[in-house]
């Protein structure tokens, strides 16, 4: 019965849990009925109970909870409400509208399927309830008839003392209870009917959303056409002006010709005057007539002079005008060409990166499926790379047509070209947000997007895990091709899936191997991880080889894809696939991927050739070390911060320091960035109030909201709040985190920890600490990971601690500063490259952004945290300036991507010079 009562609510919850944002207010919003849950619902399996004071109390509590739940639902509904005005539509808005509408439809369909399943249960329960009602009514009739039969022929005194009377009273009371139950069950039947009506409303909403999606698609296509027409109209307007000017020139020329005719007439008139003078002389006319003739000559001469001057001036003006018309034509042609170029760039830039990634994947799919030639595929990739507007027009004009017609349309445009950008392929085991375990996932998506914005063609290759987040993949589809790859002496097929993630084209490899390598319900931690990822590395290179692409850079990450470097140079370069250069990034030298030498033969590598001290044999024992192999065989080797690069050349190298010293010329540390779109306090949807460096009022509001959410004390609004978000492992300095909790309490602050430990005894230890402080209103330990809560902690905290033993890069300190939380960190790895002590006079003032300590002990930590508390309490204005400075620091991927771009290009130039 509980299932039936909650069916409508669960369908609503599924839709309201993660609503897709819609850029148009009032469009695509789901209006769902909210219904209070009846927590005291009785089922047929439960025996009827008498009403007691405690039960009444529980009912009142339940009602209060229901009212609170309804209030929370109202708050959530208000949170997602928006204005009803319709803003001006742009292409990006339309694309986002279609994308978000598709997401809402998907959510609605999921809710519909669950609701249908619930409705079947509801109908079955409805029938069962009806049968129970009938049984209860029969029992009621029988008990009403029973006392009448038993009372016949017996005296009143006897009846009153009889046990039968007592039993009758008990039955009567039970009947009253049964009547109440019947009423209650009938109420539930009414609710079931309402649930069925809500299902009908959901169906209606789905139909409306389908219609809305079709309407948006039509508007999108119409907008595309309007933009093209706009360019043509502007072109026509320019030429209309030119034609008007040409007509004016022609009219002026006609006037000049008329003036010339008048001048000719003037010459004729002068000839007549001369003839008249001669005839007058012959006729011996009076002097007055000669005077008249002279006067006439003078006037004619004056008119002729003025006309000549006017004629000269007019011809000069006409010549100048003709010259300016020529210049105008030249300038106009240049403007038109520039306008057309800008229009093409605008059209191309107006399409999201995901659109061009989809085009790229489409072309690669045709190439792998042998539907187009390698030559045509390369030419079309070049056009997609340049974001050629012709591809966009062809794709949009062929929507709804058969694939064959689209291929023919694309092939007609296949023209050779060159590009200044690079073709970069990342091969990795993780990518945010589809397959995320740690910081590697964020690097793949963040660096990939930054390089794509710089004009490079970036592609990603991942394993197709059964546990990855499919809802973050757009246009996921399997290609009609099976790529065969070598493993353990046999050839195994691999299904190739394509899709876009964060606007990047991604290939997912699904091995058809009996071991089901990536159907394990987890990313890492399997007994055969070495085999799993050596198989994936070989299959990824085989995919690139068979695609026929001319790749510039293959970038592999961590030991899981370190096999790429020796496989590429020892196997595939010999097959003619040698255009690329290999870049290897080790994100943490703690994990190096060692195994017995014979395991290297699984993927086809020569064990005798590679099991040598100068190649892949581990420096400490006789095993194979694949990270060492990647360092030896790669053209570029990087790690995730300059300080960590220095540390791993000594004891931090975990045995590889000598190898790194030998290959130091190609080894560099580049500090990672953060995704500043995801981590942006001015637009973060998880925050109670958005804010910026110029307006910090929202930070105080988020602090108050977090205190209320975690039931922390709000007595002193200015009480400092210290945050910590981390995995509780020895690397992160768990002993200092534990000490920080007690030290913060001693200093009169509040402390919030978010994170869990994979190490059982560490998890139990912090559970004990959490239990110890459960009644303390200033300390909260949330021993799990919660993404939404992490955003609130970054926004609410005044200080953020990262007391790591070693930290290759670290991202939380950068995110904390982005949200105005001042970092207190140990000087190691990437922490040393991103946080500079506020009191260190050897560092320029503009770079000082936090508080640091060197020794990994309690005394060192105490010094840093005490200094931070002192500034917070005693110098509030200086603290505010520090917060604002931290929020303005650029920790985006742009700078890091530029450094990678530089080393990529230098490697590519060397390749071209030697080829």
C-alpha positions in Angstrom: 0.0 0.0 0.0 2.9 2.3 0.7 4.0 1.8 -2.9 0.6 2.9 -4.2 0.4 6.1 -2.1 3.9 7.2 -3.1 3.6 6.5 -6.9 2.6 10.0 -7.9 5.0 11.6 -5.5 7.9 9.5 -6.9 7.1 10.4 -10.4 7.1 14.0 -9.4 10.3 13.6 -7.5 12.1 12.1 -10.5 11.2 15.1 -12.6 12.1 17.6 -9.9 15.3 16.0 -8.7 17.5 17.3 -11.5 15.6 19.7 -13.7 17.4 20.8 -16.9 17.8 24.6 -17.0 15.8 26.3 -19.7 17.1 29.6 -21.1 13.5 30.8 -22.0 11.4 31.7 -19.0 8.1 29.9 -18.8 8.9 27.3 -21.5 9.5 23.6 -21.0 8.6 23.9 -17.3 6.9 20.8 -15.7 3.9 21.6 -13.6 3.4 18.6 -11.3 0.9 17.9 -8.6 2.3 17.8 -5.1 0.6 15.5 -2.6 1.3 15.0 1.1 2.4 11.5 1.9 0.3 9.6 4.5 2.9 8.2 6.7 0.4 6.3 8.9 -1.0 4.2 6.1 -2.3 0.9 7.2 -2.1 -2.2 4.9 -4.2 -5.3 4.9 -1.3 -7.3 6.4 -1.4 -5.2 9.6 -3.9 -6.1 12.4 -6.3 -3.2 13.3 -5.1 -1.3 16.3 -6.9 0.8 18.9 -6.5 4.5 19.0 -4.3 5.5 21.9 -2.9 8.8 23.1 0.6 7.9 21.9 -0.9 7.0 18.5 -2.7 10.3 18.4 0.5 12.0 19.2 2.3 10.2 16.5 -0.5 11.2 14.1 -0.1 14.8 15.0 3.7 14.5 14.5 3.1 12.8 11.2 0.7 15.6 10.1 3.3 18.2 11.1 5.9 16.4 9.0 3.6 16.3 6.1 3.0 20.0 6.4 6.7 20.7 6.5 7.3 18.4 3.5 4.6 20.3 1.6 6.2 23.6 2.6 9.6 22.3 1.4 8.0 21.3 -1.9 6.5 24.8 -2.2 10.0 26.3 -1.6 11.5 24.0 -4.2 8.7 24.9 -6.6 9.4 28.6 -6.1 13.1 28.0 -6.5 12.6 26.7 -10.0 10.0 29.3 -11.0 11.1 31.9 -13.5 9.7 35.0 -15.3 7.1 34.5 -18.0 8.7 36.9 -20.4 10.2 35.6 -23.6 13.7 37.0 -24.3 15.2 37.6 -27.7 16.2 34.3 -29.2 19.7 33.6 -30.4 21.2 30.5 -32.0 22.9 29.4 -28.8 19.6 29.9 -26.9 17.8 27.8 -29.4 20.4 25.0 -29.3 20.3 25.0 -25.5 16.5 25.1 -25.5 16.4 22.0 -27.8 19.1 20.3 -25.7 17.3 21.0 -22.4 13.9 20.1 -23.8 15.3 16.7 -24.9 16.6 16.2 -21.4 13.2 17.1 -19.9 11.5 14.7 -22.3 13.9 12.0 -21.3 13.2 12.6 -17.6 9.5 12.7 -18.3 9.6 9.4 -20.1 11.6 7.8 -17.3 8.9 9.2 -14.8 6.2 7.9 -17.1 7.7 4.4 -17.2 8.0 4.3 -13.4 4.5 5.7 -13.0 3.1 3.0 -15.3 4.9 0.4 -13.2 3.5 1.9 -10.1 0.0 2.1 -11.6 0.0 -1.7 -12.2 0.8 -2.2 -8.5 -1.8 0.4 -7.5 -4.6 -1.4 -9.5 -3.6 -4.7 -7.9 -3.7 -3.1 -4.5 -7.0 -1.4 -5.2 -8.6 -4.8 -6.0 -7.1 -6.3 -2.8 -8.4 -3.3 -0.8 -11.9 -3.7 -2.2 -11.9 -7.4 -1.3 -10.8 -6.4 2.3 -13.6 -3.8 2.5 -16.1 -6.4 1.4 -14.8 -8.8 4.1 -14.9 -6.2 6.8 -18.5 -5.2 5.8 -19.6 -8.9 6.0 -17.9 -9.3 9.4 -19.7 -6.1 10.6 -23.1 -7.6 9.4 -22.4 -10.9 11.2 -21.4 -9.2 14.5 -24.6 -7.0 14.3 -26.8 -10.1 13.9 -25.0 -12.1 16.6 -26.2 -10.3 19.7 -29.8 -10.4 18.5 -29.8 -14.2 18.3 -28.0 -14.7 21.6 -30.3 -12.4 23.6 -33.6 -14.1 22.7 -35.4 -15.7 25.7 -33.0 -14.5 28.4 -33.8 -12.2 31.4 -32.3 -8.6 31.5 -30.4 -9.3 34.7 -28.9 -12.4 33.3 -27.8 -10.6 30.2 -26.2 -7.8 32.0 -24.0 -10.2 34.0 -23.2 -12.6 31.2 -19.7 -12.9 29.7 -21.5 -12.7 26.4 -22.4 -9.1 27.1 -18.8 -8.3 27.7 -17.8 -10.0 24.5 -20.5 -8.1 22.7 -19.1 -4.8 24.0 -15.7 -5.8 22.8 -17.1 -6.7 19.4 -19.0 -3.5 19.3 -15.8 -1.5 20.0 -14.0 -3.6 17.4 -16.8 -2.8 14.9 -16.3 0.9 15.5 -12.6 0.5 14.8 -13.4 -1.5 11.7 -15.7 1.2 10.5 -12.9 3.8 10.9 -10.6 1.5 9.0 -13.1 1.2 6.2 -13.4 5.0 6.0 -9.6 5.3 5.9 -9.3 2.7 3.2 -12.0 4.4 1.1 -9.9 7.7 1.5 -6.9 5.8 0.1 -9.0 4.5 -2.8 -9.8 8.2 -3.7 -6.1 9.0 -3.5 -5.4 6.1 -5.9 -7.9 7.6 -8.3 -6.2 10.9 -8.0 -2.9 9.2 -8.8 -4.4 7.8 -12.0 -5.5 11.2 -12.9 -2.0 12.6 -12.3 -0.6 9.9 -14.7 -3.0 11.2 -17.3 -1.7 14.7 -16.7 1.9 13.5 -17.1 1.0 11.9 -20.5 -0.5 15.2 -21.5 2.6 17.1 -20.4 4.8 14.7 -22.4 2.8 15.4 -25.5 3.1 19.1 -25.0 6.9 18.8 -24.6 7.1 16.8 -27.8 5.2 19.6 -29.6 7.4 22.2 -28.0 10.5 20.4 -29.2 9.2 20.2 -32.7 8.3 23.9 -32.6 11.8 24.8 -31.3 13.4 22.8 -34.1 11.4 24.7 -36.6 12.3 28.1 -35.0 16.0 27.1 -35.1 15.9 26.2 -38.8 14.0 29.5 -39.5 16.6 31.5 -37.5 19.4 29.9 -39.6 17.6 30.9 -42.8 16.9 34.4 -41.5 20.6 34.9 -40.7 21.6 33.8 -44.2 18.9 36.2 -45.7 20.2 39.0 -43.5 23.7 38.7 -45.0 22.2 38.8 -48.5 20.0 41.7 -47.7 22.9 43.7 -46.5 24.8 42.8 -49.6 21.9 44.0 -51.8 21.6 47.2 -49.9 25.2 48.1 -50.6 24.8 47.4 -54.3 21.6 49.5 -54.5 23.5 52.4 -53.1 26.2 51.9 -55.8 23.6 51.8 -58.5 22.1 55.1 -57.2 25.5 56.7 -57.3 26.1 55.5 -60.9 22.7 57.0 -61.9 23.8 60.3 -60.4 27.1 60.2 -62.3 25.3 59.5 -65.5 22.9 62.4 -64.9 25.8 64.7 -64.2 27.5 63.6 -67.4 24.4 64.4 -69.4 24.3 67.9 -67.9 27.9 68.4 -69.0 27.0 67.3 -72.5 24.1 69.8 -72.6 26.5 72.5 -71.4 28.9 71.6 -74.1 26.1 72.0 -76.7 25.2 75.4 -75.3 28.9 76.4 -75.7 28.9 75.2 -79.3 25.8 77.4 -79.9 27.7 80.3 -78.3 30.5 79.8 -80.9 27.9 79.9 -83.7 26.4 83.0 -82.2 29.8 84.7 -82.2 30.3 83.8 -85.9 27.0 85.4 -86.7 28.0 88.5 -84.8 31.2 88.8 -86.8 29.2 88.3 -90.1 26.8 91.0 -88.9 29.7 93.4 -88.2 31.2 92.8 -91.7 27.8 93.4 -93.4 27.3 96.6 -91.4 30.8 97.8 -92.5 29.9 97.1 -96.1 26.6 98.8 -95.7 28.2 102.0 -94.1 25.9 101.9 -91.0 26.1 104.5 -88.2 28.6 104.4 -85.4 25.9 103.6 -83.0 25.3 100.3 -84.7 29.1 99.6 -84.4 28.9 100.5 -80.7 26.0 98.1 -80.3 28.0 95.4 -82.0 31.1 96.0 -79.9 29.0 95.8 -76.8 27.5 92.6 -78.0 30.9 91.1 -78.6 32.0 92.0 -75.1 29.0 90.4 -73.6 29.6 87.3 -75.7 33.2 87.2 -74.7 32.3 87.6 -71.0 29.7 84.7 -71.3 32.3 82.6 -73.1 34.9 83.2 -70.4 32.5 82.4 -67.6 31.3 79.3 -69.5 34.9 78.1 -70.0 35.6 78.5 -66.3 32.5 76.7 -65.4 33.2 74.0 -68.0 36.7 73.6 -66.6 35.5 73.4 -63.0 32.8 70.9 -64.0 35.2 68.6 -65.8 37.5 68.7 -62.8 34.7 67.8 -60.5 33.6 65.0 -62.8 37.2 63.6 -62.9 37.4 63.7 -59.1 34.0 62.1 -58.9 34.9 59.3 -61.3 38.1 58.7 -59.3 36.1 58.6 -56.0 33.7 56.2 -57.6 36.5 53.8 -58.5 37.9 54.1 -54.9 34.4 53.6 -53.6 34.0 50.4 -55.7 37.3 49.0 -54.4 36.4 49.9 -50.8 33.0 48.4 -51.1 34.3 45.2 -52.5 36.8 45.0 -49.6 33.9 45.7 -47.1 31.7 43.0 -48.7 34.5 40.4 -48.6 35.3 41.3 -45.0 31.6 41.2 -44.1 31.2 37.8 -45.7 34.2 36.5 -43.8 32.9 37.9 -40.6 29.5 36.4 -41.3 31.0 33.0 -42.0 33.0 33.3 -38.8 29.9 34.4 -36.9 27.8 31.5 -38.2 30.6 29.1 -37.4 31.2 30.6 -33.9 27.4 30.7 -33.4 27.2 26.9 -33.4 28.3 25.2 -30.2 31.4 23.1 -30.0 29.2 20.1 -29.6 27.8 20.6 -33.1 31.2 20.5 -34.7 32.2 17.5 -32.5 29.1 15.7 -33.8 30.1 16.5 -37.4 33.6 15.2 -36.7 32.3 12.0 -35.2 29.9 11.6 -38.2 32.8 11.9 -40.7 35.0 9.5 -38.7 32.1 7.0 -38.5 31.7 7.0 -42.3 35.4 6.5 -42.7 35.6 3.6 -40.3 32.4 2.0 -41.9 34.1 2.4 -45.4 31.3 4.7 -46.6 33.8 7.4 -47.7 37.4 7.2 -48.7 40.3 8.1 -46.3 41.1 11.0 -48.6 37.5 12.4 -48.5 37.4 11.9 -44.7 40.6 13.8 -44.2 39.4 16.7 -46.4 36.0 16.8 -44.6 37.8 16.7 -41.2 39.8 19.7 -42.3 36.6 21.6 -43.0 35.1 20.6 -39.7 38.3 21.5 -38.0 38.1 25.0 -39.6 34.4 25.1 -38.8 33.6 25.6 -42.4 30.2 27.2 -42.8 29.4 25.0 -45.9 29.4 21.9 -43.7 27.0 23.5 -41.4 24.6 24.5 -44.2 24.8 21.1 -45.8 24.1 19.3 -42.5 21.1 21.5 -41.6 19.7 21.4 -45.2 19.9 17.5 -45.2 18.1 17.0 -41.9 15.5 14.4 -42.2 17.0 13.0 -45.4 18.6 9.6 -45.8 22.3 9.2 -44.7 23.3 8.5 -48.3 22.1 11.9 -49.4 24.0 13.6 -46.6 27.2 11.7 -47.6 26.8 12.8 -51.2 26.3 16.4 -50.1 29.4 16.3 -48.0 31.5 14.6 -50.6 30.8 17.4 -53.1 32.4 19.9 -50.7 35.6 17.8 -50.1 38.4 20.1 -51.1 42.0 19.8 -50.0 43.3 22.3 -47.5 45.7 23.0 -44.7 45.4 24.1 -41.1 47.6 25.8 -38.6 45.9 23.9 -35.7 46.9 20.5 -34.3 45.1 17.2 -34.2 45.3 16.0 -30.6 44.0 12.7 -29.2 43.7 12.1 -25.4 43.7 8.5 -24.4 42.7 8.1 -20.7 40.8 6.0 -18.2 38.7 8.9 -16.9 36.8 11.9 -18.1 34.5 14.2 -16.1 31.6 14.0 -15.8 31.0 10.6 -17.4 33.7 8.5 -15.7 35.2 10.3 -12.7 37.2 9.0 -9.8 39.8 11.8 -9.2 41.4 14.8 -10.6 42.5 13.0 -13.8 38.9 13.2 -15.0 38.7 17.0 -14.6 42.0 17.4 -16.4 40.8 15.5 -19.5 37.6 17.6 -19.9 39.1 20.9 -18.8 42.3 20.7 -20.9 40.4 19.3 -23.8 37.9 22.2 -23.9 40.6 24.8 -23.5 42.6 23.4 -26.4 39.5 23.2 -28.5 38.8 26.9 -27.9 42.3 27.6 -29.2 41.4 26.2 -32.6 42.8 22.6 -32.2 41.0 19.4 -33.1 40.7 17.5 -29.9 39.4 13.9 -29.5 39.1 11.7 -26.5 39.2 7.8 -26.3 37.8 6.1 -23.2 36.8 2.6 -22.2 33.1 2.0 -22.3 32.4 1.2 -18.6 29.1 -0.3 -17.6 29.0 2.1 -14.7 29.7 5.4 -16.4 27.2 8.3 -16.3 25.4 7.8 -19.7 23.1 10.8 -19.0 26.1 13.1 -19.6 26.8 11.8 -23.1 25.0 13.4 -26.1 24.2 11.5 -29.3 25.7 8.2 -28.0 25.6 5.6 -30.8 27.5 2.5 -31.9 29.3 2.5 -35.3 28.6 -0.1 -37.9 32.1 -1.4 -37.6 34.1 -3.8 -35.5 37.8 -3.0 -34.8 39.9 -6.1 -34.4 42.8 -5.8 -31.9 45.5 -8.2 -30.8 45.6 -9.6 -27.2 47.1 -12.8 -25.8 47.9 -14.3 -29.2 44.4 -13.8 -30.6 42.4 -11.1 -32.4 39.3 -9.8 -30.5 36.6 -7.5 -31.8 35.8 -4.2 -30.3 32.5 -2.2 -30.7 33.1 1.5 -31.2 30.7 4.0 -29.7 30.7 7.7 -30.3 29.2 10.7 -28.5 29.9 14.2 -27.3 30.8 15.1 -23.7 31.2 18.7 -22.7 31.3 19.6 -26.4 34.2 17.2 -27.1 34.0 14.3 -29.5 34.6 11.0 -27.6 35.1 7.4 -28.7 34.2 4.6 -26.3 35.8 1.2 -26.8 33.7 -1.8 -25.8 35.9 -5.0 -25.9 34.2 -8.2 -27.1 36.5 -10.2 -24.8 35.2 -13.1 -22.7 36.7 -11.5 -19.6 34.2 -8.6 -19.8 37.0 -6.2 -18.9 34.9 -3.1 -18.4 31.7 -4.7 -17.2 32.8 -4.8 -13.5 30.6 -2.1 -12.0 33.6 -0.1 -11.0 36.5 1.8 -12.8 39.5 0.5 -10.9 40.4 -2.0 -8.2 40.0 -5.3 -10.1 42.5 -8.1 -9.8 43.3 -7.9 -13.5 43.6 -4.1 -13.9 47.0 -4.6 -15.7 45.4 -6.8 -18.3 42.3 -4.6 -18.6 44.2 -1.4 -19.4 46.9 -3.0 -21.6 44.0 -4.4 -23.7 42.4 -0.9 -23.9 45.7 0.8 -24.9 46.3 -1.7 -27.7 42.6 -1.3 -28.9 42.8 2.5 -28.8 45.9 2.6 -31.0 44.3 0.1 -33.4 41.3 2.4 -33.7 43.5 5.3 -34.6 45.6 3.2 -37.1 42.5 1.9 -38.9 40.9 5.3 -39.1 43.7 6.6 -41.3 43.9 9.9 -39.5 47.1 12.0 -39.5 47.4 12.8 -35.9 49.9 15.3 -34.4 49.8 14.5 -30.7 48.7 11.4 -28.8 48.4 12.4 -25.1 48.2 9.5 -22.6 47.7 9.8 -18.9 48.8 7.8 -15.8 49.8 4.1 -15.8 46.5 2.9 -17.2 47.4 4.2 -20.6 51.2 4.4 -20.2 51.4 1.3 -22.5 50.6 3.6 -25.4 54.2 4.9 -25.7 56.1 1.6 -26.2 53.2 0.1 -28.3 53.3 3.1 -30.6 57.0 3.1 -31.3 57.7 -0.6 -31.1 54.6 -1.8 -33.0 52.6 0.8 -34.9 55.4 3.0 -36.1 56.7 0.0 -38.0 53.3 -0.3 -39.7 53.5 3.3 -41.1 51.4 4.9 -38.4 54.2 7.4 -37.3 52.9 10.9 -37.8 52.2 11.6 -34.1 54.4 12.4 -31.2 53.6 11.0 -27.7 53.0 13.1 -24.6 52.7 11.3 -21.3 51.4 12.9 -18.1 51.8 11.3 -14.7 49.3 12.8 -12.3 50.6 11.0 -9.2 53.9 9.0 -9.1 52.5 7.0 -6.2 50.8 4.7 -8.8 53.2 3.2 -11.4 51.6 0.1 -12.7 54.1 -2.7 -12.0 53.7 -6.4 -12.9 55.7 -9.5 -13.7 57.7 -9.2 -17.0 55.7 -11.9 -18.8 52.5 -9.9 -18.4 53.8 -7.3 -20.9 53.4 -9.9 -23.7 49.6 -9.8 -23.3 49.3 -6.7 -25.6 52.0 -7.8 -28.0 55.1 -6.1 -26.6 58.5 -7.8 -26.8 59.4 -8.8 -23.2 63.1 -9.5 -24.0 63.4 -6.1 -25.7 61.8 -4.1 -22.9 62.8 -6.0 -19.8 66.0 -3.9 -19.4 67.2 -1.4 -16.9 67.3 1.4 -19.5 63.7 0.7 -20.7 60.9 -0.8 -18.6 62.5 -2.8 -15.8 61.6 -1.2 -12.4 64.5 0.4 -10.7 63.8 -1.3 -7.3 63.0 -4.9 -8.2 62.7 -7.2 -11.2 59.2 -6.3 -12.2 58.0 -4.3 -15.3 57.1 -0.6 -14.6 54.8 0.9 -17.3 55.2 4.5 -16.1 59.0 4.1 -16.5 58.4 2.8 -20.0 56.2 5.8 -20.8 58.9 8.2 -19.6 61.6 6.4 -21.7 59.5 6.1 -24.9 57.5 9.4 -24.9 58.6 12.5 -26.7 57.1 14.8 -24.0 56.7 13.9 -20.3 54.8 16.2 -17.9 53.4 16.2 -14.4 50.8 18.5 -12.8 52.8 21.3 -11.2 56.4 22.7 -11.3 57.1 22.1 -7.6 56.0 18.4 -7.9 58.2 18.0 -11.0 61.1 19.2 -8.8 60.1 16.9 -5.9 59.8 13.7 -8.0 63.4 14.1 -9.2 64.4 13.3 -5.6 62.7 11.2 -3.0 59.2 12.1 -4.3 59.8 10.0 -7.4 59.0 6.7 -5.7 62.0 5.0 -7.3 61.8 6.8 -10.6 64.0 9.8 -9.7 67.0 8.5 -11.6 65.0 7.8 -14.7 63.5 11.3 -14.6 67.0 12.8 -14.2 68.2 11.0 -17.3 65.2 12.3 -19.3 65.0 15.7 -17.6 65.2 17.6 -20.9 61.8 16.4 -22.0 60.2 16.5 -18.5 58.2 19.6 -17.3 55.7 20.5 -14.7 52.5 22.4 -15.7 50.0 23.5 -13.1 46.5 22.3 -13.7 43.6 24.6 -14.0 39.9 24.4 -12.8 36.7 24.6 -14.8 35.7 28.2 -14.1 32.3 27.6 -15.7 31.4 24.9 -13.2 33.1 26.7 -10.2 31.7 30.2 -10.5 30.0 31.8 -7.5 28.2 34.3 -9.7 26.3 31.6 -11.5 26.5 28.5 -9.2 23.0 26.9 -9.1 23.9 25.1 -5.9 24.2 28.3 -3.9 21.5 29.9 -1.9 22.7 33.3 -3.2 25.1 34.0 -6.1 27.8 36.6 -5.5 31.1 38.0 -6.8 34.3 39.7 -5.7 32.6 43.1 -6.0 29.5 42.1 -4.0 30.3 39.8 -1.1 26.8 40.0 0.6 25.9 36.7 -1.0 28.8 34.9 0.8 27.3 35.8 4.2 23.9 34.6 3.1 25.4 31.3 2.0 27.2 31.0 5.4 23.9 31.5 7.2 22.2 28.9 4.9 24.8 26.3 5.5 24.6 26.8 9.3 20.9 26.3 9.1 21.2 23.2 6.9 23.8 21.6 9.2 22.3 22.9 12.4 25.4 24.9 13.4 25.2 27.7 15.8 24.1 31.1 14.4 24.6 33.1 17.6 27.6 35.0 16.3 27.3 35.8 12.6 30.9 36.8 12.3 32.2 33.5 13.9 34.8 32.2 11.4 33.9 29.0 9.5 36.8 26.6 8.5 36.1 24.1 5.6 37.8 20.9 4.5 36.7 18.8 1.5 39.0 15.8 0.9 39.5 12.0 0.7 40.6 10.8 4.1 43.8 9.0 3.1 47.3 9.4 4.6 48.5 11.5 1.6 46.0 14.2 2.6 47.4 14.6 6.2 44.6 12.9 8.2 46.5 13.5 11.5 46.5 17.3 10.8 42.9 17.3 9.7 42.0 15.6 13.0 44.1 18.2 14.9 42.5 21.0 12.9 39.0 20.0 14.2 40.1 20.4 17.8 42.3 23.5 17.1 39.4 25.3 15.4 37.1 24.6 18.4 39.8 25.9 20.7 40.1 29.1 18.7 36.4 29.7 18.9 35.6 28.9 15.2 33.4 26.4 13.4 34.6 23.5 11.4 32.9 21.5 8.6 34.5 18.4 7.0 33.1 16.7 3.9 34.7 13.4 2.7 35.1 9.7 3.4 38.0 7.2 3.6 38.6 4.0 1.6 40.8 2.9 4.5 38.5 1.2 7.1 40.4 2.2 10.3 40.6 5.8 9.2 36.8 5.9 8.4 36.1 4.3 11.8 38.3 6.9 13.6 36.5 9.9 12.0 33.1 8.3 12.7 34.2 8.3 16.4 35.2 11.9 16.2 31.8 12.8 14.5 30.0 10.9 17.3 32.1 12.8 19.9 31.0 16.2 18.5 27.4 15.3 17.6 26.0 17.6 20.3 28.5 20.4 19.5 26.9 23.2 17.5 30.2 24.3 16.0 31.6 21.1 14.5 30.1 19.0 11.7 31.7 15.9 10.0 29.8 14.6 6.9 31.6 11.4 6.1 30.6 11.0 2.5 30.8 13.0 -0.7 28.0 15.3 -1.7 28.6 17.5 -4.8 25.9 20.0 -4.0 27.0 20.3 -0.4 30.6 20.8 -1.5 29.6 24.0 -3.5 27.9 25.3 -0.4 30.9 24.6 1.9 33.3 26.5 -0.5 30.9 29.5 -0.6 30.2 29.5 3.2 33.7 28.9 4.6 36.0 31.8 5.5 39.1 29.6 5.5 39.9 26.3 3.8 42.6 23.8 4.9 44.7 21.5 2.7 47.4 20.1 5.0 48.7 17.4 2.6 51.8 15.3 3.1 52.4 15.6 -0.7 50.1 17.1 -3.3 50.9 16.7 -7.0 48.6 19.6 -7.9 45.5 20.0 -5.8 42.3 21.7 -7.0 40.4 22.4 -3.8 42.6 25.3 -2.8 42.0 27.0 -6.2 38.3 26.4 -6.0 38.2 27.8 -2.4 39.9 31.0 -3.5 37.5 31.3 -6.4 34.7 31.3 -3.8 36.5 33.7 -1.4 37.7 31.1 1.1 41.3 31.9 2.2 43.5 28.8 1.9 45.6 27.4 4.8 48.0 24.9 3.2 51.2 23.0 3.6 54.0 24.1 1.2 54.2 21.1 -1.1 53.6 20.3 -4.8 50.9 22.3 -6.5 50.0 23.9 -3.2 53.3 25.7 -3.2 52.7 26.9 -6.8 49.3 28.3 -6.1 49.2 29.6 -2.5 51.7 32.3 -1.3 51.9 33.3 2.4 50.3 36.6 3.3 53.2 37.4 5.7 56.1 36.4 3.4 57.9 39.6 2.6 60.1 37.9 -0.1 57.0 37.5 -2.2 55.4 40.5 -4.1 52.3 41.8 -2.2 50.0 41.2 -5.2 50.8 37.5 -5.1 50.2 36.8 -1.4 46.9 35.0 -1.2 46.8 32.7 1.8 48.6 31.1 4.8 51.2 28.4 4.5 53.4 26.2 6.7 56.3 23.8 6.0 56.6 21.1 8.6 53.9 18.5 8.6 53.3 18.7 12.3 50.8 20.2 14.6 53.1 23.1 15.6 53.5 24.1 12.0 49.7 24.0 11.3 49.0 25.9 14.5 51.2 28.8 13.4 49.4 29.2 10.1 45.8 28.8 11.4 46.4 31.2 14.3 47.7 33.9 12.0 44.6 33.5 9.8 42.3 33.8 12.8 44.2 36.9 14.0 43.8 38.7 10.6 40.1 37.7 10.4 39.3 39.1 13.9 41.6 42.1 14.2 42.0 43.3 10.6 38.6 42.8 8.9 39.2 45.4 6.2 42.5 43.7 5.2 40.8 40.3 5.3 38.0 41.6 3.0 40.7 42.8 0.5 42.4 39.4 0.7 39.1 37.6 -0.1 38.4 39.9 -3.0 42.0 39.5 -4.4 41.7 35.7 -4.1 38.4 35.7 -6.0 39.9 37.6 -8.9 42.9 35.2 -9.5 42.6 33.4 -12.8 42.9 29.7 -12.2 41.2 28.8 -15.5 42.7 26.3 -18.0 43.6 29.0 -20.4 47.2 29.5 -19.1 47.9 25.8 -18.7 46.5 25.0 -22.1 48.8 27.6 -23.6 51.8 25.9 -22.1 50.7 22.5 -23.4 50.0 24.1 -26.8 53.6 25.4 -26.8 55.2 22.0 -26.1 52.9 20.3 -28.5 53.8 22.7 -31.3 57.5 22.4 -30.7 57.3 18.6 -30.9 55.2 18.9 -34.1 57.7 21.2 -35.7 60.6 18.8 -34.9 58.5 16.0 -36.5 57.9 18.0 -39.7 61.6 19.0 -39.8 62.7 15.3 -39.7 60.0 14.0 -42.1 
